[in-house]
Amino acid sequence: MAITVCQCPVSTVLASIVTDINDCKVEVGQIQKAIFWRHGNHLDAVASAVSSAVWTVHLTATGDTKCVVTPFISIAIPPTEVREVGSGNEVRDGIPIQMGTLSAKAEGHIWQADSDIIRALKKLECEDLDVMFINENNQLVYDNQSSRVNGFRVNSLFISDKSMGSYTDGTKNMFHFYLAGGWSNYATLSAATTFLLDMVNS
């Protein structure tokens, strides 16, 4: 849960927000795969995010720099909610005090996955991970803080056992993890590629 950190004293002028009337719109679209690697890994150059050779190095690595890619997934990440305290006569004018931002629970499912894949995913529950996403347009969604390609910190990853046996609903595994408040402050979309959704583990 992120704590709201405000500058004190405040700056002499409000920071500009809109600087171009034709500013680029950002639409992530449907997330179809995820890439996990151990927390702290990053790519120094933004151009590396769209290099198949760079990702091949990480997919085939034998140490801490290895990344793993999921099968196709269905996932939804809701907006974060405020963390606040106080109500009624406890606080001035009955207005709660804002304390920060709650975590977002990212959750989804994987259709018809082989048990070998699910067992490998379950092993990730014991790891300290970052995650990046691949959208329907073959773009990477990553954290661009410090002008690098970083993942988003994963908390409490859980992979379920299979849901099965229904005539009207197929076989699937559910999963969820938490993203801390402020997780998307530096979220960035790469240029479209021709390879990201086709990546597999070595």
Backbone bond lengths (Angstrom), bond angles and torsions (degrees), N, CA, C in turn:
res aa  C-N    CA-C-N  psi(-1)  N-CA   C-N-CA  omega(-1)  CA-C   N-CA-C  phi
1 M - - - 1.455 - - 1.519 109.52 -
2 A 1.308 116.98 116.48 1.464 121.15 -176.72 1.518 110.26 -77.43
3 I 1.331 115.86 137.80 1.456 122.23 175.89 1.516 108.67 -91.72
4 T 1.325 116.88 135.96 1.451 120.69 177.86 1.524 109.70 -67.09
5 V 1.316 116.89 123.00 1.462 122.12 179.74 1.523 107.60 -113.31
6 C 1.323 116.06 113.27 1.457 121.04 -178.26 1.524 109.72 -110.56
7 Q 1.328 116.13 144.36 1.462 121.50 178.61 1.518 109.74 -71.85
8 C 1.320 116.20 133.58 1.462 120.63 179.62 1.528 109.10 -139.71
9 P 1.329 120.03 120.52 1.471 124.01 -1.96 1.526 111.71 -70.14
10 V 1.328 116.23 162.80 1.455 120.05 -179.12 1.517 109.63 -67.12
11 S 1.343 115.84 159.60 1.455 120.48 179.19 1.520 110.16 -66.23
12 T 1.321 116.69 161.70 1.465 120.98 -175.84 1.521 112.78 -71.41
13 V 1.344 116.97 -17.34 1.458 120.11 -178.21 1.531 109.01 -145.40
14 L 1.330 116.34 147.40 1.457 120.14 176.07 1.530 110.21 -66.46
15 A 1.309 115.85 138.97 1.467 120.18 178.16 1.529 109.73 -68.99
16 S 1.328 116.22 138.78 1.461 120.80 178.43 1.526 110.24 -65.42
17 I 1.324 115.99 144.21 1.467 121.13 179.92 1.520 109.84 -111.52
18 V 1.314 117.42 -68.51 1.465 121.20 179.04 1.520 108.73 -90.79
19 T 1.311 116.43 117.97 1.471 120.96 179.91 1.520 112.47 -116.31
20 D 1.330 117.29 -5.49 1.464 121.48 179.66 1.517 108.24 -144.83
21 I 1.344 117.41 122.01 1.456 120.74 -176.77 1.523 111.67 -65.07
22 N 1.320 116.82 -21.98 1.468 121.76 178.20 1.524 111.03 -108.98
23 D 1.313 116.22 40.54 1.454 121.13 -178.75 1.532 110.54 -60.42
24 C 1.342 116.76 146.23 1.465 121.43 -178.22 1.528 110.57 -65.88
25 K 1.311 115.94 136.89 1.464 121.60 175.62 1.528 109.13 -84.52
26 V 1.322 115.53 147.85 1.462 121.17 179.86 1.521 108.66 -118.27
27 E 1.321 116.48 117.94 1.462 122.30 176.26 1.518 108.24 -132.50
28 V 1.330 116.40 114.71 1.457 120.75 -177.46 1.522 110.85 -72.62
29 G 1.324 118.30 -39.32 1.456 120.40 -176.18 1.518 111.38 76.57
30 Q 1.315 115.87 -159.94 1.459 120.92 -176.35 1.527 110.68 -79.59
31 I 1.321 115.97 127.15 1.461 121.25 172.75 1.519 108.16 -81.55
32 Q 1.337 117.37 128.08 1.463 120.95 -174.88 1.524 114.44 -116.71
33 K 1.335 117.66 -20.36 1.459 121.69 175.77 1.520 109.05 -146.58
34 A 1.323 115.44 164.28 1.468 121.31 175.29 1.522 109.07 -131.87
35 I 1.321 115.36 150.82 1.465 122.67 174.63 1.523 107.69 -117.36
36 F 1.324 116.78 125.65 1.463 121.90 175.82 1.522 109.54 -109.82
37 W 1.320 115.42 142.50 1.457 120.60 166.64 1.520 107.32 -148.75
38 R 1.323 116.46 168.07 1.463 120.30 -176.99 1.523 110.76 -65.85
39 H 1.320 114.99 144.15 1.454 121.07 -176.53 1.528 110.81 -57.02
40 G 1.320 115.53 135.33 1.457 121.62 178.75 1.508 113.89 104.99
41 N 1.324 117.72 -17.10 1.460 119.61 175.69 1.524 109.92 -68.78
42 H 1.315 116.29 150.80 1.467 120.99 176.89 1.527 108.81 -162.64
43 L 1.314 114.97 164.68 1.461 121.88 170.84 1.518 107.46 -108.64
44 D 1.311 117.71 132.17 1.459 121.08 -175.94 1.523 112.98 -69.60
45 A 1.318 117.39 -33.22 1.467 121.29 -174.73 1.519 110.35 -111.93
46 V 1.325 116.34 133.19 1.457 121.13 179.04 1.525 110.67 -60.33
47 A 1.323 117.35 -33.84 1.467 120.74 179.22 1.525 111.94 -60.38
48 S 1.322 117.08 -23.88 1.463 120.51 -179.49 1.518 111.93 -65.67
49 A 1.316 116.91 -24.04 1.462 120.56 -177.53 1.514 112.43 -64.43
50 V 1.326 117.19 -22.74 1.465 121.08 -177.94 1.529 111.54 -114.14
51 S 1.329 116.11 24.46 1.465 122.03 178.71 1.525 109.40 -108.23
52 S 1.321 117.42 114.68 1.465 120.24 178.99 1.529 111.14 -63.78
53 A 1.326 116.99 -32.51 1.464 120.34 179.42 1.524 111.23 -63.92
54 V 1.329 116.53 -40.25 1.469 120.33 179.20 1.529 110.42 -63.61
55 W 1.328 117.28 -45.36 1.466 119.84 -178.65 1.524 110.98 -68.71
56 T 1.317 118.02 -32.66 1.457 119.77 176.10 1.519 110.85 -60.70
57 V 1.335 116.50 -40.39 1.474 120.74 177.52 1.525 110.42 -58.65
58 H 1.326 117.10 -43.85 1.470 120.25 -177.32 1.523 111.97 -76.12
59 L 1.312 117.83 -33.21 1.465 120.48 178.38 1.518 112.18 -69.76
60 T 1.316 116.85 -26.41 1.464 121.14 -178.06 1.529 113.21 -104.01
61 A 1.328 117.35 1.65 1.466 120.68 -178.30 1.530 110.66 -62.79
62 T 1.332 116.05 153.93 1.467 120.85 -179.52 1.525 111.97 -113.12
63 G 1.340 117.54 8.38 1.459 121.13 -179.83 1.519 111.27 -127.70
64 D 1.343 115.67 -152.64 1.461 121.78 -174.55 1.529 114.03 -66.50
65 T 1.313 117.84 -15.77 1.463 120.01 -178.01 1.533 112.79 -85.73
66 K 1.325 117.17 -1.87 1.465 120.14 -178.74 1.529 110.51 -66.00
67 C 1.326 115.19 139.70 1.467 120.83 171.20 1.515 108.59 -115.72
68 V 1.318 115.83 156.93 1.463 121.42 177.03 1.518 108.41 -128.18
69 V 1.324 115.39 143.21 1.451 121.03 -178.87 1.522 108.79 -110.70
70 T 1.318 116.72 141.00 1.460 121.37 -179.25 1.525 110.44 -80.71
71 P 1.330 116.84 165.24 1.459 118.72 164.21 1.531 108.75 -68.78
72 F 1.319 117.04 179.75 1.460 119.54 176.90 1.527 109.37 -61.61
73 I 1.327 115.62 136.09 1.459 121.74 -176.74 1.526 110.26 -128.37
74 S 1.314 115.31 160.15 1.461 122.22 166.74 1.518 106.19 -113.94
75 I 1.333 117.50 124.71 1.467 120.94 -174.05 1.516 109.97 -143.00
76 A 1.313 115.13 147.15 1.460 121.25 173.87 1.530 108.18 -131.62
77 I 1.326 116.13 133.88 1.464 121.77 177.56 1.525 107.44 -118.19
78 P 1.322 118.49 111.12 1.464 120.54 -177.06 1.519 111.45 -78.26
79 P 1.325 117.67 164.80 1.463 119.66 173.18 1.525 109.98 -67.16
80 T 1.313 116.62 152.93 1.462 120.17 177.18 1.530 110.08 -75.27
81 E 1.329 115.49 161.24 1.463 122.53 179.76 1.528 109.25 -116.62
82 V 1.309 115.34 156.36 1.461 121.13 179.89 1.531 110.66 -72.06
83 R 1.319 116.30 145.44 1.471 122.37 170.72 1.523 106.60 -105.36
84 E 1.332 116.76 120.23 1.467 119.90 -174.29 1.517 110.76 -142.81
85 V 1.320 114.84 165.35 1.462 120.80 -177.12 1.524 109.04 -137.75
86 G 1.316 115.28 145.20 1.461 120.69 173.57 1.512 113.84 92.91
87 S 1.336 114.14 147.35 1.459 120.70 174.69 1.525 108.27 -161.36
88 G 1.328 115.85 166.04 1.462 120.17 177.08 1.515 112.11 56.27
89 N 1.334 115.76 -133.31 1.461 121.46 -175.11 1.529 112.75 -78.16
90 E 1.345 117.34 -3.71 1.462 119.79 179.22 1.528 111.56 -69.04
91 V 1.317 116.52 -28.53 1.457 121.19 -172.83 1.523 110.19 -131.93
92 R 1.324 115.20 160.16 1.459 120.68 -176.79 1.527 110.82 -61.66
93 D 1.322 115.18 128.95 1.464 123.57 -179.35 1.520 112.89 57.99
94 G 1.326 117.26 16.42 1.454 120.76 179.43 1.520 114.44 70.39
95 I 1.342 117.58 12.59 1.465 121.84 -177.10 1.527 109.54 -92.37
96 P 1.322 118.45 120.10 1.471 120.67 -178.61 1.531 111.73 -58.42
97 I 1.319 114.91 153.06 1.462 121.65 176.71 1.520 108.48 -91.32
98 Q 1.315 116.21 125.40 1.458 120.27 179.42 1.522 109.82 -76.09
99 M 1.338 115.48 127.07 1.460 121.55 -177.39 1.526 112.89 -107.79
100 G 1.315 116.30 -20.31 1.463 118.63 -177.42 1.513 111.14 158.58
101 T 1.321 115.82 -152.97 1.458 122.69 -175.82 1.516 109.72 -127.16
102 L 1.321 116.38 132.08 1.452 120.95 176.40 1.529 110.59 -74.26
103 S 1.312 115.74 160.27 1.457 120.52 176.77 1.524 110.80 -71.05
104 A 1.335 115.59 156.09 1.462 121.51 174.35 1.524 108.41 -99.98
105 K 1.328 116.23 133.77 1.460 121.07 177.74 1.525 109.11 -93.60
106 A 1.320 116.31 106.17 1.458 121.52 176.15 1.520 107.46 -85.18
107 E 1.328 116.38 125.82 1.454 118.23 -178.44 1.520 111.15 -143.56
108 G 1.319 114.69 153.84 1.452 119.13 -178.41 1.508 110.78 -173.21
109 H 1.331 115.61 -158.83 1.455 120.62 -178.64 1.518 110.71 -150.25
110 I 1.328 113.65 162.77 1.460 122.68 178.93 1.520 106.48 -123.26
111 W 1.315 116.15 120.94 1.460 120.47 -177.48 1.533 111.47 -81.68
112 Q 1.324 116.21 134.66 1.468 124.17 164.03 1.524 113.13 51.18
113 A 1.323 116.67 42.74 1.472 120.85 -178.90 1.527 110.71 -85.24
114 D 1.312 116.16 139.73 1.455 121.99 174.39 1.522 109.94 -62.15
115 S 1.320 116.68 146.62 1.469 120.65 -178.04 1.520 112.93 -62.16
116 D 1.341 117.81 -28.49 1.464 120.69 176.32 1.530 110.39 -60.62
117 I 1.323 116.38 -41.89 1.464 121.26 179.77 1.521 110.26 -66.18
118 I 1.316 117.26 -42.90 1.465 120.65 -178.68 1.523 110.85 -65.95
119 R 1.331 117.47 -39.93 1.469 119.62 177.84 1.521 110.49 -61.70
120 A 1.322 117.46 -40.76 1.466 120.60 178.55 1.528 110.63 -65.15
121 L 1.330 116.46 -40.51 1.469 119.46 177.96 1.522 111.34 -64.94
122 K 1.322 117.56 -39.15 1.467 120.56 -179.41 1.528 111.46 -62.41
123 K 1.336 117.67 -31.21 1.469 120.20 177.91 1.527 111.54 -63.07
124 L 1.326 116.54 -25.28 1.463 119.90 178.99 1.521 112.39 -68.50
125 E 1.324 117.95 -18.13 1.466 121.01 179.32 1.525 111.43 -59.79
126 C 1.324 117.26 -25.00 1.465 121.76 -177.75 1.528 112.72 -92.82
127 E 1.331 117.49 1.76 1.458 121.94 -175.50 1.535 111.17 -100.69
128 D 1.334 115.79 158.34 1.465 123.75 171.87 1.528 106.34 -96.76
129 L 1.323 117.21 105.11 1.456 121.50 -164.98 1.521 113.90 -120.35
130 D 1.329 113.55 157.26 1.464 123.39 163.30 1.525 106.91 -117.31
131 V 1.330 115.60 155.96 1.453 120.32 -179.23 1.527 110.55 -131.90
132 M 1.309 115.85 144.77 1.463 123.26 169.05 1.521 107.04 -125.10
133 F 1.308 116.79 160.12 1.455 120.71 -175.66 1.525 110.78 -120.98
134 I 1.332 115.99 151.86 1.459 122.45 174.44 1.518 107.45 -117.88
135 N 1.327 116.55 125.35 1.457 118.89 -176.35 1.525 112.10 -95.75
136 E 1.316 115.06 -179.33 1.466 121.79 -176.39 1.526 113.22 -62.62
137 N 1.322 117.12 -20.46 1.457 121.80 -179.13 1.520 113.32 -95.12
138 N 1.361 116.20 14.32 1.467 120.42 -179.80 1.522 111.75 64.65
139 Q 1.322 116.44 31.95 1.469 121.70 176.24 1.527 109.78 -105.09
140 L 1.321 115.85 148.31 1.455 121.91 175.19 1.521 109.09 -91.30
141 V 1.325 115.89 133.52 1.464 122.30 173.78 1.517 106.73 -105.26
142 Y 1.340 116.96 116.05 1.456 120.74 -172.49 1.530 110.35 -142.25
143 D 1.317 115.81 172.05 1.460 123.31 178.03 1.529 108.02 -94.46
144 N 1.333 116.11 121.81 1.467 121.27 -174.50 1.527 112.57 -101.00
145 Q 1.324 117.29 19.60 1.468 119.42 179.66 1.523 109.64 -60.78
146 S 1.316 116.51 139.36 1.468 124.04 -177.23 1.524 111.76 64.10
147 S 1.346 116.47 22.52 1.473 122.61 178.29 1.522 111.93 57.06
148 R 1.333 116.10 35.44 1.457 121.62 177.18 1.528 108.69 -121.95
149 V 1.317 115.75 171.59 1.460 121.51 175.15 1.526 107.58 -98.30
150 N 1.325 115.49 101.19 1.457 122.34 -179.86 1.530 109.32 -112.85
151 G 1.325 115.99 159.87 1.452 120.69 169.62 1.513 110.72 -91.39
152 F 1.321 115.61 173.84 1.460 122.62 175.24 1.525 108.34 -96.99
153 R 1.323 117.18 135.48 1.471 121.27 -174.86 1.534 110.51 -64.83
154 V 1.321 115.53 130.09 1.463 122.80 -179.87 1.525 109.08 -98.45
155 N 1.327 116.53 134.46 1.454 121.93 176.43 1.528 109.38 -125.67
156 S 1.333 116.58 134.15 1.471 123.33 171.84 1.526 113.11 55.31
157 L 1.320 116.37 54.08 1.457 120.53 175.61 1.527 109.93 -65.95
158 F 1.329 116.17 134.89 1.465 121.78 177.53 1.519 109.15 -136.42
159 I 1.340 115.93 131.96 1.461 123.14 174.95 1.525 107.58 -117.83
160 S 1.313 117.39 125.13 1.464 120.51 -176.09 1.524 111.57 -83.77
161 D 1.325 115.13 168.25 1.447 120.57 165.82 1.532 108.74 -74.52
162 K 1.306 116.13 175.38 1.454 120.83 -173.37 1.535 112.02 -71.75
163 S 1.314 113.63 143.14 1.465 121.70 165.91 1.522 105.93 -100.42
164 M 1.349 116.69 126.29 1.462 118.66 -173.75 1.526 110.78 -155.11
165 G 1.306 115.62 170.71 1.454 121.00 170.01 1.510 115.61 97.10
166 S 1.344 117.62 -1.67 1.455 119.55 -178.27 1.519 110.88 -93.24
167 Y 1.324 116.06 141.34 1.464 121.12 177.73 1.522 110.90 -69.92
168 T 1.335 117.35 -29.02 1.463 121.25 -173.42 1.522 113.24 -108.63
169 D 1.331 118.21 -0.45 1.464 120.43 -179.90 1.519 108.47 -138.79
170 G 1.322 117.55 129.50 1.453 121.58 -173.98 1.516 114.15 -76.29
171 T 1.325 115.30 -178.77 1.460 122.85 179.22 1.525 109.69 -78.91
172 K 1.319 116.00 131.12 1.464 119.76 -178.61 1.518 110.06 -156.83
173 N 1.329 115.25 160.47 1.463 123.27 171.73 1.514 108.19 -115.04
174 M 1.314 116.64 133.10 1.450 121.71 176.35 1.534 109.21 -87.87
175 F 1.334 116.06 156.29 1.462 119.97 174.15 1.522 108.51 -150.04
176 H 1.314 115.33 157.92 1.464 119.80 170.20 1.520 110.08 -156.48
177 F 1.324 114.91 159.24 1.457 122.52 171.73 1.519 107.18 -156.16
178 Y 1.332 116.17 169.22 1.457 121.05 -176.34 1.530 110.72 -113.58
179 L 1.317 115.16 141.01 1.459 123.05 174.26 1.517 107.78 -114.46
180 A 1.324 117.05 126.55 1.462 121.68 -174.36 1.527 111.27 -64.46
181 G 1.321 115.43 153.35 1.456 120.17 175.62 1.515 111.33 -52.57
182 G 1.322 116.23 135.23 1.457 121.22 -176.91 1.515 113.56 87.43
183 W 1.319 116.52 5.82 1.470 120.02 -173.41 1.518 112.63 -58.99
184 S 1.333 118.01 -31.26 1.467 119.85 -174.21 1.528 113.45 -99.38
185 N 1.335 117.21 12.94 1.473 119.70 -177.58 1.526 112.82 -57.55
186 Y 1.322 116.92 -31.03 1.470 120.97 -179.51 1.537 111.30 -118.89
187 A 1.328 116.81 21.35 1.463 120.09 -179.47 1.525 110.47 -62.85
188 T 1.314 115.49 133.44 1.469 122.35 -174.17 1.513 109.80 -138.34
189 L 1.322 116.11 146.38 1.455 122.75 175.18 1.525 109.61 -102.13
190 S 1.322 116.38 133.39 1.464 119.84 174.48 1.519 109.47 -78.40
191 A 1.316 115.54 173.22 1.455 120.23 168.82 1.528 108.54 -65.82
192 A 1.320 116.76 156.86 1.462 120.89 178.27 1.528 110.07 -66.75
193 T 1.321 115.51 142.88 1.461 121.41 178.22 1.531 109.32 -118.26
194 T 1.309 115.54 -179.79 1.457 120.66 175.38 1.535 111.38 -113.63
195 F 1.359 117.13 4.99 1.459 118.50 -168.96 1.515 115.57 -130.67
196 L 1.315 120.33 -21.36 1.458 121.14 -169.36 1.524 112.54 -57.50
197 L 1.322 117.98 -46.07 1.465 120.01 -178.77 1.530 112.91 -70.37
198 D 1.321 116.62 -15.70 1.464 120.68 179.57 1.528 112.95 -91.60
199 M 1.330 117.84 -3.81 1.455 119.74 -176.84 1.525 111.16 -66.78
200 V 1.327 115.56 143.34 1.466 122.26 175.48 1.516 108.02 -134.33
201 N 1.322 115.09 163.73 1.451 119.94 -179.55 1.519 111.29 -79.62
202 S 1.329 114.53 151.37 1.468 120.13 178.45 1.525 109.61 -100.11
